[in-house]
Amino acid sequence: MKTTFKSLIAAAILAVPFSAPAQADLADILSAGVIKIAVPESFAPFGSLGIEGEHVGYDVDVAKLMAENLGVDLEIVPVVSKQRIPFLETGRVDLIISSLGANPERAKSIWFSAAYAPFYSGVFASEDTMITSAADLSGMAVGVTGGNLEDLELSKIAPSDANIIRFGDDAATLAAYTSGQVDVLVTGNTAAAQLAVDSPDVSIDTKLILKESPAFIGIKKGDFDLLQWVNVFILHKKLGGELDAISEEWFGQPLPPLPTF
């Protein structure tokens, strides 16, 4: 009897770390009929104020699709970067869909979903420019903002005879490409997407991806059932093509392969 009792106690102790936290987070959202989601206040094309006074962008559309699938109303909460995690931790929002990158430090404070959005540094050029590898940059004028992440990644792979022209800021780099001063643009995909919107007569196509930095949905620690639902949502919408459609609208291309997390 004592052995059996001790065995039961041991089994219970071993089970604790693998048990889902007892939370009613998803149930509370469904009961209230509304979900509060943080989106970028001013970070186009992920989220920004549209011409009609409403927030628009990739993250906003993902938030709308999520609320629609939950069958609840959506309360958009525009945030700047430093507000995202504090707003989640204090309950001002239920989720963060705001181009949020995952790292070990942030993971001490919140939980992250699977990756849901493309965010990468890339090599861009006109549709008819043939670039399939870094070697093809040979002899080309390549524009990049000096000293930033893209510059560092480009320097690792560019052939010695590539004409790398470094500019003082992103605006100057983008202007150099639109004016034809450089043949190739090296920048983040969101900047390239915005350039395509602002200058529809300029051909810009993704040639190479230098560094992947996908975005994740932030969830309050302990909201286990909500985390599970969000991950199923992301998988379902990726497989069903809905996220690709949103990406096509805001980034001009389908999602790149999303890493699991």
C-alpha positions as CSV (number, residue, x, y, z in Angstrom):
1,M,0.0,0.0,0.0
2,K,2.8,2.4,0.9
3,T,4.6,1.6,-2.3
4,T,1.5,2.2,-4.3
5,F,0.8,5.6,-2.5
6,K,4.4,6.7,-3.1
7,S,4.2,5.8,-6.7
8,L,1.0,7.8,-7.1
9,I,2.6,10.8,-5.5
10,A,5.7,10.5,-7.7
11,A,3.6,10.2,-10.8
12,A,1.6,13.3,-9.8
13,I,4.8,15.3,-9.3
14,L,6.3,14.2,-12.6
15,A,3.0,15.2,-14.4
16,V,3.0,18.8,-13.1
17,P,5.6,20.3,-15.5
18,F,3.7,18.8,-18.5
19,S,0.2,19.9,-17.5
20,A,-1.4,22.8,-19.3
21,P,-2.0,25.8,-17.0
22,A,-5.6,26.1,-15.8
23,Q,-6.7,29.2,-17.7
24,A,-10.0,30.5,-19.0
25,D,-8.4,33.1,-21.3
26,L,-9.9,31.9,-24.6
27,A,-13.2,31.2,-22.9
28,D,-13.2,34.8,-21.5
29,I,-12.7,36.3,-24.9
30,L,-15.5,34.2,-26.4
31,S,-17.8,35.1,-23.5
32,A,-17.0,38.8,-23.8
33,G,-17.5,38.7,-27.5
34,V,-14.5,40.9,-28.2
35,I,-10.7,40.5,-28.6
36,K,-8.2,43.3,-28.0
37,I,-5.3,43.1,-30.3
38,A,-2.2,45.4,-30.4
39,V,-1.1,46.4,-34.0
40,P,1.6,48.7,-35.2
41,E,0.7,52.4,-34.8
42,S,2.9,53.6,-37.6
43,F,5.0,50.8,-39.3
44,A,3.7,50.4,-42.9
45,P,3.0,48.0,-44.4
46,F,2.4,46.0,-41.2
47,G,0.2,48.7,-39.7
48,S,-0.4,52.4,-40.1
49,L,-3.2,55.0,-40.3
50,G,-5.0,54.8,-43.7
51,I,-6.4,57.6,-45.7
52,E,-9.8,57.0,-44.3
53,G,-8.7,57.3,-40.7
54,E,-8.6,53.6,-39.9
55,H,-5.6,51.4,-39.3
56,V,-4.6,49.2,-42.3
57,G,-1.8,46.8,-43.0
58,Y,-0.7,43.2,-43.0
59,D,-1.0,42.8,-39.2
60,V,-4.3,44.6,-39.1
61,D,-5.7,42.2,-41.7
62,V,-4.4,39.2,-39.8
63,A,-6.1,40.6,-36.6
64,K,-9.4,41.0,-38.5
65,L,-9.2,37.5,-39.9
66,M,-8.5,36.1,-36.4
67,A,-11.5,38.0,-34.9
68,E,-13.7,36.7,-37.7
69,N,-12.6,33.1,-37.1
70,L,-13.2,33.5,-33.3
71,G,-16.7,35.0,-34.0
72,V,-16.0,38.0,-31.9
73,D,-15.6,41.8,-32.4
74,L,-12.2,43.2,-32.8
75,E,-10.8,46.1,-30.8
76,I,-7.7,47.5,-32.5
77,V,-5.1,48.9,-30.1
78,P,-2.4,50.8,-32.0
79,V,1.0,50.6,-30.2
80,V,4.6,51.7,-30.7
81,S,7.3,49.1,-30.2
82,K,8.0,49.8,-26.5
83,Q,4.3,49.5,-25.6
84,R,3.8,46.0,-27.0
85,I,4.9,43.7,-24.2
86,P,3.8,46.0,-21.3
87,F,0.3,46.3,-22.8
88,L,0.1,42.5,-23.0
89,E,1.4,41.9,-19.5
90,T,-1.0,44.4,-17.9
91,G,-4.0,43.1,-19.7
92,R,-4.7,46.1,-22.0
93,V,-4.6,43.7,-24.9
94,D,-5.2,40.0,-25.4
95,L,-2.6,39.5,-28.2
96,I,0.2,41.3,-29.9
97,I,0.1,41.2,-33.7
98,S,2.7,43.9,-34.3
99,S,5.7,42.6,-36.3
100,L,7.1,41.2,-33.1
101,G,10.4,39.3,-33.3
102,A,11.1,36.5,-30.9
103,N,14.3,36.2,-28.8
104,P,15.3,34.6,-25.5
105,E,15.0,37.8,-23.5
106,R,11.5,38.5,-24.6
107,A,10.5,34.9,-24.0
108,K,11.1,35.4,-20.3
109,S,8.1,37.7,-20.2
110,I,5.6,36.4,-22.8
111,W,4.8,33.4,-25.0
112,F,5.2,33.4,-28.7
113,S,3.1,31.7,-31.4
114,A,4.4,30.0,-34.5
115,A,5.8,32.5,-37.1
116,Y,3.0,34.2,-39.0
117,A,4.6,36.9,-41.1
118,P,7.5,37.4,-43.5
119,F,10.3,39.8,-42.3
120,Y,13.6,39.5,-44.0
121,S,16.6,41.4,-45.5
122,G,16.8,40.8,-49.2
123,V,18.3,41.7,-52.5
124,F,15.8,43.4,-54.9
125,A,16.0,44.4,-58.5
126,S,13.8,44.8,-61.6
127,E,11.9,41.8,-62.8
128,D,14.1,41.5,-65.9
129,T,17.4,41.6,-63.9
130,M,18.8,38.1,-63.7
131,I,20.1,37.5,-60.1
132,T,20.0,33.9,-58.8
133,S,23.0,34.0,-56.5
134,A,25.4,36.5,-54.9
135,A,27.9,35.9,-57.7
136,D,25.5,37.6,-60.1
137,L,26.0,40.9,-58.3
138,S,29.4,41.1,-60.1
139,G,29.8,44.4,-61.8
140,M,26.4,45.7,-60.6
141,A,25.8,48.9,-58.7
142,V,24.3,47.8,-55.4
143,G,22.7,50.3,-53.1
144,V,22.5,49.7,-49.3
145,T,22.2,51.8,-46.2
146,G,25.7,51.9,-44.7
147,G,26.3,50.1,-41.4
148,N,22.9,48.5,-41.0
149,L,22.0,44.8,-40.8
150,E,21.6,44.5,-44.6
151,D,25.1,46.1,-45.1
152,L,26.6,43.5,-42.8
153,E,24.9,40.6,-44.5
154,L,25.7,41.9,-48.0
155,S,29.4,42.3,-47.1
156,K,29.6,38.6,-46.3
157,I,28.5,37.4,-49.7
158,A,29.1,40.1,-52.3
159,P,31.8,39.4,-55.0
160,S,34.9,41.6,-54.8
161,D,34.0,43.4,-58.0
162,A,30.4,44.4,-57.0
163,N,30.1,48.2,-56.9
164,I,28.5,48.6,-53.4
165,I,27.3,52.1,-52.9
166,R,26.5,52.9,-49.2
167,F,24.0,55.7,-48.4
168,G,23.5,57.6,-45.1
169,D,19.9,56.5,-44.5
170,D,17.1,54.4,-45.9
171,A,15.4,57.2,-47.7
172,A,18.5,58.0,-49.7
173,T,19.0,54.3,-50.5
174,L,15.5,53.9,-51.8
175,A,15.7,57.1,-53.8
176,A,18.9,55.9,-55.4
177,Y,17.1,52.8,-56.6
178,T,14.0,54.6,-57.9
179,S,16.1,57.2,-59.8
180,G,18.2,54.4,-61.4
181,Q,21.4,55.4,-59.6
182,V,21.9,51.8,-58.6
183,D,20.9,48.6,-60.3
184,V,20.2,46.6,-57.1
185,L,18.6,47.5,-53.8
186,V,19.5,45.7,-50.6
187,T,17.0,46.4,-47.8
188,G,14.2,44.9,-45.7
189,N,11.2,43.5,-47.4
190,T,8.8,45.9,-45.8
191,A,10.8,48.9,-47.2
192,A,10.8,47.2,-50.6
193,A,7.0,46.6,-50.4
194,Q,6.4,50.2,-49.4
195,L,8.5,51.4,-52.3
196,A,6.4,49.3,-54.7
197,V,3.3,51.0,-53.3
198,D,4.8,54.5,-53.5
199,S,6.4,54.1,-56.9
200,P,4.2,51.6,-58.9
201,D,6.0,52.4,-62.1
202,V,9.3,51.1,-60.6
203,S,9.9,47.4,-61.1
204,I,11.1,45.7,-58.0
205,D,11.3,42.0,-57.4
206,T,12.9,39.8,-54.7
207,K,16.0,38.1,-56.0
208,L,17.8,36.8,-52.8
209,I,16.9,36.5,-49.1
210,L,19.9,37.5,-47.0
211,K,18.5,36.9,-43.5
212,E,15.2,35.7,-42.2
213,S,13.6,37.6,-39.3
214,P,10.0,36.4,-39.1
215,A,7.4,37.9,-36.9
216,F,5.4,36.1,-34.1
217,I,2.2,36.7,-32.2
218,G,2.7,37.6,-28.6
219,I,0.5,35.9,-26.0
220,K,0.4,36.4,-22.2
221,K,2.2,33.8,-20.2
222,G,-0.2,31.2,-18.9
223,D,-2.8,31.7,-21.6
224,F,-2.3,28.1,-22.8
225,D,-5.6,27.6,-24.6
226,L,-5.3,30.8,-26.5
227,L,-1.7,29.9,-27.6
228,Q,-3.0,26.6,-28.8
229,W,-5.8,28.2,-30.8
230,V,-3.6,30.8,-32.3
231,N,-1.1,28.2,-33.5
232,V,-3.9,26.2,-35.1
233,F,-5.2,29.4,-36.7
234,I,-1.8,30.2,-38.2
235,L,-1.4,26.7,-39.6
236,H,-4.9,26.6,-41.0
237,K,-4.6,30.0,-42.7
238,K,-1.2,29.2,-44.1
239,L,-2.3,25.9,-45.6
240,G,-5.6,27.5,-46.8
241,G,-3.8,30.3,-48.5
242,E,-5.4,33.2,-46.6
243,L,-2.1,34.4,-45.2
244,D,-0.6,34.2,-48.7
245,A,-3.4,36.4,-50.0
246,I,-2.8,39.0,-47.3
247,S,0.9,38.9,-48.0
248,E,0.3,39.4,-51.7
249,E,-1.7,42.5,-51.0
250,W,0.8,44.1,-48.6
251,F,4.1,42.7,-49.7
252,G,3.5,41.9,-53.4
253,Q,4.4,38.3,-53.0
254,P,3.3,35.1,-51.1
255,L,4.8,34.2,-47.8
256,P,8.3,32.7,-47.8
257,P,8.5,29.4,-46.1
258,L,7.7,30.1,-42.4
259,P,9.9,28.4,-39.8
260,T,8.2,26.5,-37.0
261,F,8.6,27.8,-33.5
